[in-house]
């Protein structure tokens, strides 16, 4: 009987100790002091859709437009035929619309005077204003003597209907009287006012002065209506 009661007594003591520990734990909780630390919560990452929106970049088309380069207006390009249309509407006679000729000599007071005539060969009315260009050339096209001087005059606009003419006076001192150095040209190149292309006219009036100095000077007058004086 003594051996059986000893284990039972130990068991009872152990149970009493457990109960006492439980009572002490309960008392600690009531005092607000805990011996074991509370686990710390990790910070929470807010996912889209929980009320917190993350900034985003707006692509074009969602109401935010990218800067637009200013529009460039391209001037219409010149089309084929516009140059010829301009030539027909600006009023000026062009080289291709004219025929040139040299009239008969009109001698007087030691001078030799020639009318240089420009005739409108086109089917439109055009105008000439000012002085024609003139140059004597040899058979190879080389110029003989300087360009003629412009005689003092008051230029006016000459209107040429189809087939009508204008003339300018070409004058120089007779070489037999002036004693100037001379040459015999093959042609006279006549350039209409404000044009670049000349008209070649065969020269049949003999020698002309080609040296320097007043004795060999050649002059030309402004254009006026008609074919000569």
Beta strands, then each sheet from edge to edge (+ up, - down):
strand 1: 98-108
strand 2: 111-120
strand 3: 126-129
strand 4: 133-137
strand 5: 143-144
strand 6: 149-150
strand 7: 157-160
strand 8: 165-173
strand 9: 182-184
strand 10: 187-191
strand 11: 199-202
strand 12: 207-209
strand 13: 218-220
strand 14: 224-225
sheet 1: 1+ 2- 8+ 13- 6-
sheet 2: 1+ 2- 8+ 14-
sheet 3: 3+ 7-
sheet 4: 5+ 4- 10+ 11-
sheet 5: 9+ 12-
end
